[in-house]
Amino acid sequence: MARFNLNKGDRFKLSKDAGLNNLQVHLSWDGYHDLDSSTFLLGEEGVINNDADFVFYNSENRQEPYDKAKHGAKRNYIATVRPMSADGSVLGSIDEVDGGGDGETIDICLDKVDAKIQEIVFVATVHGNETFGDVKDAAITLTNTDTGEELCRYALNEAFAAEDAAEIAKLFLNDEGEWEFEAVGVGHEGGLQTLIDLFT
């Protein structure tokens, strides 16, 4: 069970003294819905600095380079090798195309985050002519990867009826230069393209 349950707008401070460096963000939901998680690493102006700072299921930048002899068809490479940010700090989730499974997981190494990055925004989209109003018990959990301790959890309780995209949560640098995790909970219509337009 998470140490803290967050409401929209609440923040959880990641103290440097606690030695928190390797984190895992897990997006979960009930039932068979096709949700995709994506991550935007933003600079001071609130947009990505290069294409690889948009980490999503179809990213070209991956944990290892494409090798036809090893991976075979490109679709097999996309389906098995995790997407990665330009600085290597964020590893995205492999797409669960059937909508089942145990949700989607993103791994973050704070030591690897480029000095130009001010925010890491975690978003999700719903596919198949559904909206977040159709998805039950969607939640995001932040875990200390090294210890397995769940630090905080945010249940997306907002009444999204028409929205098929959402900013779920974010990590951001505060004025003291320390990372904080914030429950955002802002919905959008227009799917992933709306979020791309917002952050690029």
PyMOL commands that set and color helices and strands:
alter all, ss='L'
color gray80, all
select helices_A, chain A and resi 16-18+51-53+68-71+74-80+110-112+191-199
alter helices_A, ss='H'
color red, helices_A
select strands_A, chain A and resi 4-6+11-14+22-30+35-42+54-55+90-91+104-109+119-126+136-144+150-155+165-173+179-188
alter strands_A, ss='S'
color yellow, strands_A
deselect
rebuild
show_as cartoon
